[in-house]
């Protein structure tokens, strides 16, 4: 596990650092002119008083890849993190957030989560476990609070995007705030 270079956290969990001026409690759309409805993940961030922005784009059901979503949003795929659900032999269900174009290293996830090995959860089990569907799985505010591990490359950016819990809707927030909201940890999770 990796301790983020965010500095000491205050009592309410916010990192003591300046946030980008554009990142505030705002909601706006990208390519779609309708208002974005609040998701459970956004409500969680509101309760924690963590700043975020929401982005939305149209969804192509035939291509739910994170890279395609990043392109539609006009974002660098390295800043758009997909959430994958795995199961460890000791801890059970764990979630991994990795950059859109990368592939999860299950051995690295197992090591980070204290397991000997881990395997992907079958797609048909993701919704019953998390409450989320493929293409809209958020690391925040699921049915249960599973351990969340975020690829260490997230710390290279002021903000990253993760699913808001609906297909085509992303939440942009500081990596340290994502750690706070998920009680997660940074770790190397992708294949070299």
N, C-alpha and C positions, 0 to 999 in steps of 0.2 A: 504494500500500500504506500501511497505517496501523500505527503502532507502538502497542501497547496500553498503557494507563496503569496497568499492573500493578506498576510499579516494577522494580528490578533483579532478575534471576533468579539463583538460587544455582547452584552447580555441577551439582546433580542436576536442574535445570530447574524447580524449584518457585518460584513467585513468593513473595517475602518479604512476606506480608500475612496477616492473620487470615482464616481461612475460617469460613463459617457453622458454628455448633456442630452443626447437624443433619446436615451433610454429612461423612460418614465412610465407612470401608470397610464399607458395609452393603448388604444386599440385602433388599428388601421388595417386596410386591406391591400393586397397586392394582386392586381389583375382582375379582381372581382369587386364590383361596386356595392355589394351589400354589407351591412354591419355584421361583424363577427360576434356570435353569441358566446357568452362565458362558458368555459368548460370547468370541470372539477379541478383540473390542474391550475387554471387561472384563479379560481376561487381560493385554492390553497396558498398561492403566492400572495393574494390579497390579504388573507388572514395573517400571513407571516410578514406583511408589509415589505415584501421584496419587489423591486422594480422589474418590469418586463414589458415587452411589446409583443403583440400578436400579429401574425401574417397569415393570409389565406390565399389560396389559389384553387383553380378548378382541378378536379381529380379525373384522371383517366383510369378507369377500373381495369383496363388491360395492362397498365404499366404503373404499378404502385412503388417503384423503386425510389429510394431516397435521393439518388443522383438526379433522376428526372424531376423530382419535387424541388430540389435545390436550384436546378436550371430554371424552372418555372417561376421561382421566387426571386431569381436574379442573385442568388447567394453562392458563395464559394462552397462546393461540396465538402471541403475540409472543415467548415464551420457548422454544417448541418449534420446532426448526430441522429442515427437511427437507434431505436431501442429493440434489443433482442432479448428473448426470454429463454433461459437455460435452467437446467436442473443439476445440482451437484450431488455427489454420492453421500455427503455428510450433512450439508446445510439445506438441501432441497432447492426450491426455486430461487433463482437470482436473476437480476436484470443487468444487461450490459449496454452501455451507450457508446457507440463507436462512430467515427466519421462515415458519411454516406457511401463513399467509394471503397471503403476498406472491408476486409474480411475478419471476422472474429477468430481469435486464437483461443480455442477452448481450453488448451493446457494453461495458458496465461490466466484465463478467467478462473479456472480451478485453483490455481496457486493463489491468486488474489483473494478468493473467497474462502480459503481454508479447506478446500476439497482435494481429493486425490485425482478425480476426473470430473468432467462436466459434459453434458450433452444438451443439444437443443431440445426444447419442449416441442412436441408435435403441434403443428399449426391449429389443429382442431381443439387443443387444450388451452391455447392462449387466452381466448375469451372467458372460459369458465374460471381460469386462474386470476386474470387481471381485470376483467371487465372491458377490455379493449379488443378491437379487431385489427387484423393485419393492415398495415398502412396507417394506423392511428393509435399505436401503442405508446403511451406516455410513461416515463419513469416516475411520474408524480401522480398521487391521488388515485391509485388503483383500488381494487377490492381489498387488497391487503398490502401492508408495507413490507415488500420484499427487499432484501439487500440490493443496493444499486452500486454498480461500479462503472465509472466514467473513464474513457480512455484519456491518458495523461496529456495527449496533444491538445485537449481543450484549454489548458492553461496558457497556450500560445496566443489566445485570442481574448479581446476585451469582452466579447459576447459570443455565445453559440446558440444554435436553434435546436430544439427538440420538439417532438410531437406534443400538441396540446390535448391529445386524446380524441381527436377526430381526424378523419382523412382530409388532407389538404390544409390543415390548420397547424401552424407552428408557433411556439413560444420562444422568443429571443430573450436571453438573460445572461448575466455574468456567470462564468463557470463556478465561482465560489458560492453564488446564490443557488445554483443548481445542487451543489453539494449540501447546502443548508436545507433546502426543501426536501431532498430525498434521504437525508442522513447518509449520504453516499461517500465514496472514496475514489480518488484518482488511482489508476493503475495502468500499466502497459497492457493493452488488450488485443492489439491487432497483429496480424501476421506480417513479418518483415518482407 
